[in-house]
Amino acid sequence: MQKRKLGKNGPEVSAVGLGCMGMSISYGEPDDVESIATIHRAIDLGVNLVVTSDAYGNGVNEELIGKALKGKRDKVLIATKFGNLALAARADAGSAPALTGGHPDYVPKACEKSLKMLGVDVIDIYGLHRVDKTAPIEDTVGAMKRLVEQGKVRYLQLSEAGPQTIRRAHKVHPIVAVETEYSLWSRDVENEILPACRELGIGFMAYAPLGRGFLTATMKTLDALLPKDRRRDHPRFAADNIARNARLLEPLEKIAAAKKRTPAQIALAWLLALGGDVVPIPGTKRRTYLEQNCAAAEIALTAAEIDELKQAFPLNVTAGTRYPEKQLSGLGI
């Protein structure tokens, strides 16, 4: 597996990371045995970036990763997050008043819980899951900085933060990565967020790089999703929108067929071709898909193919917002 440096001040990571949310929540039924086997296979393939959050099943996903990494801790970098606002309110409900997700007094509490769930002494990359409107980012990152000074955390990241927040946070302590949705059908980070990261020497971890599965070209109707699949709540997967979005896939499928690769592999190769500072973190709980995702790092797209895909998926072409309405307010702050 090729390696990339995660920002000017960050560690060296595999070109393709492993997102673990779907192993525990949102997409179908969990299968811990296969999920653990997938993590072990990822290590065998040279993947050293494993990404989770305390919000994924309220610590269940962190606990699963901790179980999978027993005896293998030195082979991976664990990236986890805190500060999902709804989770923080529930977790701190016993306080008077309850602390919000970005409150500096909540940060060490969240970190201690994650360390326990993961079964580790230090978290390699610790991130703020969502920016807290009620807490100055300087205060939140200041508390995160203290965790670095205490040896409980090695590097800091932000998730779904806006460009000005990124700049303010980076002044308090170096941010090595910003984790935000980025794929052919979610290119809005190219306007301000990705340029801000590049200006500051911050790496970019692209989550949902396959459009939550849409860019596999296997989900062209709502019927492709199981009844309890969380994507049914996402506007882009609503019946009318997914039908419109499916029409975008033809150029992706054409290039994939010509190269004898899958559409998903071409979508990942497109992201990887955008610069050495972009690290896709596709999620999967199956070894077969993991192996396909990792193989995308070997695909070389031509300049013409990269441009064709950009034209096929221009900014804002996707029908429907990328999150349900109630979750949109927490993005890009």
N, C-alpha and C positions, 0 to 999 in steps of 0.2 A: 504493500500500500504506500502510495506517495504521501509525503508529509508537507504540511504548511505551517507557517508560524502564525499563531493567533494574535495578531496585532504586533506593534513595535516592541511592546514590553511583555508579551505573553509567551506561553509555552509552545512547543512544537506539537502539532496534532495531526492525526490522519486526515487526508483530504476529504474523506467522507466519515462523518460521525454516526452515532446510533442514538436516535430518539426513542425513549422507552415508555412514553405515556400510554400508548395503545396496548401495552402489555397488561395494563391493570384496569383501564377505564375507556369509555367512549366508543370503541370500535369492536363490536362483537363480544364474545365470551372470553374471559381470561383463560390462559393455559400456561400455568407457571412452569411446568416441565419443559415445554417447547420454548418458552421465553428464556429460561435459564440456558438451555442448549443454544439459543440464538446468541446470547451474550458471549458464551464460551466460543462459539464459532467466529464471532466478530473479532475476538482477541486473536484467534488463530490466523485470521486474514489480515491482521495488522491494524485493526481499528483500535485506537486508544482513547477515544472521546465518547463517553457514555453520559447521556443527558437526561435529567429527571427534574422533579420539583416536589416540594412538600404538598402541593395542591393535587397531585395525581393520586387520588384515592385517600387523601388526608394522611399521607405517609406510607401507604401500602406499597406504592411503586418504589420508594426509597428502600423499604425493607426487603423487597424482592431483589433489588440490585445488590444490596448488602449480602444477601444469601448467595447470589450468583458469584460474587467476587471474593468469597472466602478462599484464601490461599492464592489469589490472583491479584491482590490489591495493587501490587507494584507494576502491573502491566497496563493500567488504565488511569486516565484522568477523569475524575467524577465531577460533573457539573450539575449542581442542583440550585433551586431557587426558593425564595420565600416572598411573602408579601402579596400573595393573591388576596385581594381585599376581603372577599366573603369568608375565606378560610381563616384569615387572621382574626376577624370579628368573632367567629365561633370558637376558635382555639383559646382566645383570651377572654371569654365570656365571664370568667370568674373575677376578673379585675374590676375595680371601681375607680374611674370608668374604664371600660374595655379599651385596649390600645389598638390603634389602626395599623395596617400592614407595613407602613413605612415609618412608624414612630420609632425613634432611636432606642427606646426602652424595650420595644418588641423584638428588635433585631437579634440580640443575644439569645433571647428565649427561643426564637425560631431556629437559630443555629444549633443550639444544644439539642433540640428535638431531632433535627436532621442528622446530626452526628450519631445520636443514639439509634435512629432508625436504620442508618446506613451501616452502623457497626464499625465506624472508622474514627481515627483521632484527628484527622484534618480533611477538610473539603478542598479540592483542588481549585475549582472555579465556583464562586458563590455569587448568585445573581438576585437582583430585585425583580420579581415576576411582573409586577405592575407598579407604575409610579403612583404614589399616594398624593392626591391633591391637597390633603390636609397637613402634610409634613414637608417642609423645605427639603429638597433633594440633598442639600449640603448636610443637613442633620442626619438623614438616612445613611448616606455614604460615609459620613463621619463615624457612625456606629459600625458600619461594615469595615472601615479602615482599622478600627480598634481590634476587630477579630483577626485581621492580618497581623497586627502587632502582637497579639496574644498567641499566634501560631496555630489558630484554629482554622484559618482559611489562607490559601496561597494567592489567589487572584480574584478580581472582582469583575462582574459583568452587569449589564442592564438588559431588560427585555421590554420591547415595545415602547421605548422611550423616544420622545421627540428630540430634534436636533439641539435645541437650546438647553434642554435638560441634560443631554449627553455632555455638552460643553461644560456646564456648571459642575456636573458630577466629576468630570475628568480633572478639574482643578483641585478637587479635594483629595483624590487618590486616583492613580492611573486605572482606567477601565480597559481591560484587555479585549473585551468583545461586547457587541450588542447582538442580542438574539431576537430576531423579528421575522415574521412570515415573509418569505420571498420565493417566488417561483414565476414561471411564465404567465400565470394568470393572476399574480399578485405582485406587480412591479412598482407600486407606488413609493417604495423606499428609495428608488432611484432619484426622486425629486430632491430630497433634502437629507434624509437620514444616512444613506450610504455615502454621499459626498462629505457629510460631517465626520463620519467615521474615518474616511480616508484622509481628511485634513488633519485629524488628530492622531493618526497611526493606530486606530482601533480596528480589530478584526471583526468580521461579520459572520455570525452563525445563523444560517438560513433554515428556520424551521418550516414544516409543511412544504418542503421543496417540490413535492409531487401534488400540490394542490389538494391535500387531504385525500389523495387517491384518484382524483379526477384525471390527472395527467398520465395515469396508467392506461387511459382510453378504454377502461373496462366498466365505467360507470356513466353510461349515457342516458339513463332513465332513473327515476326515483326507485323503481323496482329492484335496482341493483343493490340497494341498501337493506339490511336487516331491519325489522320493525323497531328494535330498540336502539338502533345506531344513532349516535348523537348528531351526526351530520344531517339528519332529517330536520333538525332545528335551525340549520344554517341556510340563509336565503339563497346562496348560490346553488344549493341542491334542491330547492323547491322545484316542483314539476315543470313549470314553464321556464324557469331560469336554466335548469340543467339541460333542457332540450335546446335552448339557444346556445348555451356554452359548448355543447357537444359539436356544434358546427365549426368551432375553432380548431378542432383536433386534426383535421385532414392533413395539413402540412407536417405536423409532428409525426403522424402515422406514416406519411410518405417517406420522410427521412429515415425513420426507424426501419422501414421495410427495405430501403435501399442499402442500409448498413447491416441488415440482418441482426438488428437489436430490438429491444422493446421500446415503446414510447417513453416509459418511465426512465430508462437508461439515457435516452436522448435528452429528456428534460433535465436530468441531473448533469449530464455532460455540458449542457448549455450554461448552467449556473457555474460549473467549475471553470468554464472558459472565460468567465467575466473578470477573473483576476485571482491572484494567489491569496488574497485576503478574504475570500468568500469560502466558507466551509458549510456545505449542506449537511443537515442532520436528519435524514429521512427516518421515520419511525417504522418499525415492523416488529412483529413477534414471531416471525417464521424464518427459518434458516434459508429457505429457497429465495425469498425476496431479498434478504440480506445479501446473499451472494450476488444477486443481480445488481443490487445497488452499488456494491463495492466495485463490480466490474465496470461501472460507468466511468470510473476514474481513468480507465485505459482508453477511452474513446476520444479521438481527436476530431472535432468538428471543423469544417472549413469556414473561412470568413463568410462565404456566401450562405452557408447553412445557418450560421449564427444570425446573420442579418435576416434571412428568410423567416426564422422563428420570431425574431423581434417584430417583424412586420405582421406576422400572423397573430401575435398576441400584443398589440400595442397597449400602452398604459390606459387603464380604465375601460378596457373593452369588455371585461367580464360582467355578466348580468348578475346582479345581487351583491350585497355587501359581504365581506368575508367573515363577519361574526353577526350573531343576532343583535338586534337593536340595543338591548340592555347591556351588552358587553362592549359596545363601540366606544362608550365614553371613557373607558380606561386605556385607550390606545393612543400612542403618539403624543403623550403629554410632555 
